[in-house]
Amino acid sequence: MKRFISQFLVVLSLSTIVFAQDEKSQLRLIEEFGEIPTSHWYNFLYGIGQQYKDDKSNLLIKTLGRTGKNIVRPFVWGARMKAHFVGNMNFDSKRIQVQNCDLDREEIKVQIFLVPVNYVVPECNNEIPIPKETFLLSFKGYENPYLETDSIYEIPGAEKAVSDIYYKVLDELLIKSPDSNIFLIGYLGTNHYGGSRLNNKGKYVDFEFRKLDKPKLLKEMLKENQNELVKNGISSLIISSINGGYKDSTRQIEIWFVPKGGEIPKPQPDYFPKKKRQKKN
């Protein structure tokens, strides 16, 4: 009986060791989230970086699906997250792998895996589908020129990484859909700002101000962004610009991808300046 128990314990011990070794040789999911504000990523990424910075394992950032019609955004997300680990958490870039999968699905999910050393990550379906509908390709917001603000979420190296993957995917989209067009909608801003502050009587009072951008700024802004597209290989012949009016915030640019037969995007201003009355003679 004792001999049987001894043999059983040996087998159990060996099984435990094999199981542990097998577990260490597989991908391990350590974080998963869906579409959330970009600023919320950093809570997840910072914790992961702190926990696994000195681990010998690598990391896999895997996006599944896309955000609505936008096929480019998952690639931008992946590039920005990798840049965060490398630029802000001092990870070796060789330790971070990015996959963008199942792009025909209109709901995005991000998964982050711990990858054992020398483990070969299986390929996934990363085929970029041909767009059939108009979608917002990217959005660029400008800071309020009348306020001093600090960039809390600055990521060293992110701008170049995002730009590189952005234009790579955009180029592939235009190859697959050669009759497509790019539309820029530019909005001027009111630079609206409000809050509360102490008055000279020691009481908090609400305040707000608006200082509207000058109309000539719109032409400069649209030209600047069109030049950026052309500099990165996009033909000026397929780029059109639209005056979007005013947004009750800061000025901004929307860049839309319009496939053949797609609906031309319409501006959506939310502030309408009062016209000055002409003085009667």
Secondary structure, DSSP 8 states (H G I E B T S, - for coil): -HHHHHHHHHHHHHHHHHHHHHHHTS-EEEEEE-S--HHHHHHHHHHHHHHHTT-SSEEEEEEES-BTTBSSHHHHHHHHHHHHHHHTT---GGGEEEEEE-TTSSS-EEEEEEE-TT--------------S-EEEEEEE---TTS----TT--TTHHHHHHHHHHHHHHHHHHHSTT-EEEEEEEEE---EEEEEE-TTS-EEEEEE-----THHHHHHHHHHHHHHHHTT--GGGEEEEEEEEESSS-EEEEEEE-TT---------B----------
